[in-house]
Amino acid sequence: MHLKLSEHRYPQSQMRILITNDDGILAPGLKSLVRVAKQHGEVKIFAPDRERSACGHSMTMRDPLRVNPVHFDGIEAFEVSGVPVDCVNVGLTLGWPDGCDLVLSGINSGPNLGFDVTYSGTVAGAMEGAINHIHSIALSMATFVTGAPLHFETGERWLAENWSLLVSAPQKPLTFLNINVPAFDYTELRGHRVCAMGKRVYHDRVEFREDPWGRPYYWQGGVVVMTDPPEGTDVHAVREGFVSITPITLDWTDHELTETLKSHLSGAARHSA
């Protein structure tokens, strides 16, 4: 089926916004994000047809992508049989072929702190937006206890009150913002902090089990070790009750080490000669 999106456009003063996530198109966090975003521009949703957590910055290359319209309170919304990266690329092809002003990914049902951003499909959605030179933001609700309430209403209210600051925030090319909101009542938030990426440590990351027939298998996940995180990191900020805002760059090059490495390898080359 060839999809034809409506020709309706908002006034030029309003933003063109693409929304995705990794929890699926029916996720409550997506609805919270849409409720805020639609107050500020034209929203189009391209989200996975099912949960795609921990898919990282992967892309579907060997299978076709199915894209189907979904009823979403009058907003153009489509479920995609792929991961968040696929959703952003399909959205930019079908929904915003001339480009958009903002990519929002979330609100995720759980934290995306520290090194976990490398696994996160939510973060990958914002990353793909940045790759396409679009102002991009990933948002997550940070819980530390399994089964605890996610309080999406807190994330929704915080985003609504800080929208102007976030969308006008300075960003270098190939960067995006990763935001984690502590999952408790809004009145308990202590504010927000701009901070560095921290570290999340897991205990028993891979667990050995046996199926009913005694055959071994392994379950990957693990429990987060609750240590005292360093100050100035996203993990510490959220633990202290602050919303963490971390600017992330796609350039993973260690530029300082690059020069040291050049010197080291050129010295090795001279000795070998």
Buried (B, 14 or more C-beta within 10 A) or exposed (E): EEEEEEEEEEEEEEBBBBBBBBBBBBBBBBBBBBBBBBEBBBBBBBBBBEBBBBBBBBBBEEEEEEBEEBEBEEBBBBBBBBBBBBBBBBBBEBBBEEEBBBBBBBBBBBBBBBEBBBBBBBBBBBBBBBBBEBBBBBBBBBBBEEEEEBBBEBBBBBBBEBBEEBBEBEBEEEBBBBBBBBBBEBEEBEEBBBBBBBBBBEEEEEEEEEEEEEEEEEEEEBEBEEEEBEEEBBBBBBBBEBBBBBBBEEEEEEEEEEEEEEEEEEEEEEEEE
